[in-house]
Amino acid sequence: MYNYLYMIKPIDWRGNSFADLRAFPDDAKRNAGYQLRKVQKGEPPDVFKPMVEIGAGVHEIIVDTAAGWFRVMYVAKFEEAVYVLHSFQKKTNKTAQGDKDVAKRRYSAVLKERKEK
């Protein structure tokens, strides 16, 4: 019998992205977790957008709740893991430059680490 669990990529949480996601309100946290599980299985999240300005293959999971707008930036194009670069709450329609900068720095670190292996 084939076990689907072997097809699930591990998540490599970067910086404080895991702690930040855990601080989301319960409904946002559940939804983000569900969407990340889909990504681990190789499926697209329900609502997402590419974030090419951050880096090739970076996407943003969109989680909108009554408590606010929440985002999880990740890259899943590498076979060894899904790298969660940044988890945060959006305050305005436009993603803050500081949030983009955090994700860019962490994406660059992933690329550097992979090159050194």
C-alpha positions as CSV (number, residue, x, y, z in Angstrom):
1,M,0.0,0.0,0.0
2,Y,1.3,3.5,-0.9
3,N,1.5,6.0,1.9
4,Y,0.8,9.5,0.8
5,L,2.7,10.9,3.7
6,Y,5.9,10.2,1.9
7,M,4.9,12.7,-0.7
8,I,4.7,15.6,1.8
9,K,7.6,18.0,1.7
10,P,8.8,19.2,5.1
11,I,8.5,22.9,6.0
12,D,11.7,24.9,6.6
13,W,10.5,27.8,8.7
14,R,12.8,30.9,8.3
15,G,13.5,33.4,11.0
16,N,10.5,33.9,13.2
17,S,7.9,32.9,10.5
18,F,6.6,30.0,12.6
19,A,6.2,32.1,15.8
20,D,4.5,34.8,13.8
21,L,2.1,32.4,12.2
22,R,1.3,30.9,15.6
23,A,0.4,34.4,16.8
24,F,-2.4,34.7,14.1
25,P,-6.0,34.5,15.4
26,D,-7.3,30.9,15.5
27,D,-9.3,31.0,12.3
28,A,-6.4,32.6,10.3
29,K,-3.9,30.1,11.8
30,R,-6.1,27.1,10.9
31,N,-6.6,28.4,7.3
32,A,-2.9,29.2,6.9
33,G,-2.0,25.7,8.2
34,Y,-4.5,24.1,5.8
35,Q,-3.1,26.0,2.9
36,L,0.5,25.1,3.8
37,R,-0.5,21.4,4.0
38,K,-1.8,21.7,0.4
39,V,1.5,23.2,-0.7
40,Q,3.4,20.4,1.0
41,K,1.4,17.9,-1.1
42,G,2.3,19.8,-4.3
43,E,-1.2,21.4,-4.6
44,P,-1.8,25.2,-5.0
45,P,-3.3,27.0,-2.1
46,D,-6.9,28.2,-2.5
47,V,-6.0,31.9,-2.7
48,F,-2.4,33.0,-3.5
49,K,-0.4,35.2,-5.8
50,P,3.1,35.0,-7.2
51,M,5.6,37.4,-5.6
52,V,8.2,37.7,-8.3
53,E,9.6,40.9,-6.8
54,I,10.8,38.8,-3.9
55,G,12.3,36.0,-6.0
56,A,11.6,33.3,-8.6
57,G,9.1,30.8,-7.3
58,V,8.0,32.9,-4.3
59,H,4.2,32.9,-3.6
60,E,2.0,34.5,-1.0
61,I,-0.9,32.7,0.6
62,I,-3.8,35.1,1.2
63,V,-5.8,34.6,4.4
64,D,-8.5,37.1,4.9
65,T,-10.6,36.9,8.1
66,A,-12.9,39.1,10.1
67,A,-9.8,39.8,12.3
68,G,-7.7,41.1,9.5
69,W,-5.6,40.2,6.5
70,F,-2.8,37.7,7.0
71,R,-0.1,36.5,4.6
72,V,2.4,33.7,4.4
73,M,5.2,34.0,1.9
74,Y,6.9,30.8,0.8
75,V,8.9,29.1,-1.9
76,A,8.1,25.4,-2.8
77,K,10.1,25.0,-6.1
78,F,12.9,23.1,-4.4
79,E,12.5,19.4,-3.9
80,E,13.9,19.2,-0.4
81,A,11.4,21.5,1.4
82,V,8.8,24.2,1.4
83,Y,10.6,27.3,2.7
84,V,8.3,29.6,4.7
85,L,10.0,33.0,4.4
86,H,7.6,35.3,6.3
87,S,4.2,35.2,8.1
88,F,2.6,38.6,8.9
89,Q,-0.6,40.6,9.2
90,K,-1.2,43.2,6.5
91,K,-2.4,46.6,7.6
92,T,-3.2,48.1,4.2
93,N,-4.0,47.0,0.7
94,K,-0.3,47.2,-0.3
95,T,2.3,44.9,1.2
96,A,4.6,46.9,3.4
97,Q,8.2,47.3,2.1
98,G,9.5,46.0,5.4
99,D,7.6,42.7,5.0
100,K,9.0,42.4,1.4
101,D,12.5,43.1,2.6
102,V,12.3,40.4,5.3
103,A,11.1,37.8,2.7
104,K,13.8,38.9,0.2
105,R,16.6,38.5,2.8
106,R,15.4,35.1,3.8
107,Y,15.0,34.0,0.2
108,S,18.6,35.1,-0.5
109,A,19.8,33.1,2.5
110,V,18.0,30.0,1.2
111,L,19.7,30.4,-2.2
112,K,23.1,30.9,-0.6
113,E,22.7,27.8,1.7
114,R,21.6,25.6,-1.2
115,K,24.6,26.8,-3.3
116,E,27.0,25.9,-0.5
117,K,25.7,22.3,-0.3
